[in-house]
């Protein structure tokens, strides 16, 4: 009996930030569940998050945003380098993917780091003992990140939605798209509900 968790996210998306603790909780509760975490690279430097989105996430979840981050809510965001880094990690050191994603989210949403140029990653790479190749720091999506977008597109077609973040649990022949918003403050209930699903 195999089970898989698909997580479509963007490192610079506040809703993805709020959903990441749910993914962490699921991987801890179900270590045998295979994780596919795919960065959708929504923020390309031409779009912003917006103050209202941040306020909505604050209201519905337990995640923290610094004043430094909120102050630039309407400024364009660019998650291309993070997409390259996290896609590289997913293929080379998948066990580090979630810790690095959480560290990036903390740097971005709490410390106000834009994560838009190579120097923004120096401290993080040192702290997490990462030897990041230079190809990650190009100003365009890497080949691997583009392949991931192709996988995301196929999965979104299957799910019938392009909304993100998206969490899909697949167990044997059953696939359930989770309404993650229901669980943002209650990962224990999510774990209970997934246990039931895995027993079916």
Order of alpha helices (4+ residues) and beta strands (2+ residues): beta-alpha-beta-beta-alpha-alpha-beta-alpha-alpha-alpha-alpha-beta-beta-alpha
